[in-house]
């Protein structure tokens, strides 16, 4: 790729005239360092390799979740190709690639990978210090093929290696089941484009079968998704004058306060899928389940419901990652994935440390057992 500097970087533009504004000294420093490393490094290194390292370092200096994608990585990331995957949401934490959450019911989940596992190698290729894009590329492959993933888990001194069969990721992000004839569990595993529509459809169908008196909103292993759907899901259970979230960033677009109203979670002219739900659902006794795989938009939902005392939060401390990320193409040279905004709770508290539940469950509590605990809490609430 080489490094792209304008012609006037060496003192003049293409016409030979002096530039209208000087090149920042930091850019001159970067260019000087680039050439010095290439000329004096013990092993040969290309300008493309150096530029990639500089771009990654530049991005991560602003935020650890920022990344540079080469043109090939960018095309793979946006192509929507149909080859197999394992269903993992990843984040950079220092040099580590950390699992935010395996997609519920996906190959990685079924194989036993857990939130906050740190990936060390993929098919024996070390990925410590590598980008999320690189790891995702290594994890893809033909449907039915297998990939070996070695992870570091907790304080364990030995690596855990699991073999995962790649598959097509088509797991439904919304499901329901009755915990009791009067208590419904609504599980939302991702806040995708159809999340609110699916939530409304499932709740209406269950209500038509038998109105329920208590609801468990299960956000365990939910890595988030679209902010507008997080706002909508929280708004389903909050009065319209309540703040759901605040965002901050350098640009004016990144600065906003989101209320529990349709205009804050709908696009222009879009019908509100939540509008016709029975009014009783909006004030029904509510418990929210969270765990270490609850992140981003899912933390926005849980945090807003907790701070407005609308729901009791039970489970484990959440992942701690609420950011707005923007993919900025660099035409012909790849793209930069940039954290363009940070999301805050209604009381201006950051989510970076995660959400502490109102009721903390033992570390080894399964998702099913957590649902049982939620059922007991709602039974007691309904008994009074």
GILIN-V50294 format. One line per field, one symbol per residue. phi: phi as a letter, one per 40 degrees, with the letter a starting at -180 (. if undefined). burial: # if it has 16 or more other C-alpha atoms within 10 Angstrom, else .. A space follows every 50 residues. Layout:
BEGIN
phi = ???
burial = ???
END
This chain:
BEGIN
phi = .gbcbcdccbhacccgccccbccdcccccccccdcccccbccbdaccccc ccccccccccccacccacbcdccccccbcgccccabgbbbacbgccbbcc accdgcdcccchcbdgcbcbabfgccbcgccddccccccciddgcbbcbb bbbfcccbcbbbcbccaccbcccbabaccadbbbbbbbcacccbdccccc cccccccccadbbabbccbcfbchicdccccccccdbbccccccabbbac ccccbabbccbdccbbcdgcccccdccdccccbcdbbbcbacccafdccc ccccccccfcaccbhbdccgabbcbbcbcbdgbhabcbccabbbcdcgcc cccgbcccbccddcccccccccccccccdccccc
burial = .......##.....................#..#...#........#..# ##.####.##...########.##.#.......#########...##### #########...##########....##..###.##.####....##### ###.......#########...##.#..#...##########..##.### ####..#...#############################...######.. ...#...#####.###.....###......#...################ ######...###############..#......#############...# ##.####...#.....#..##.###.###.....
END
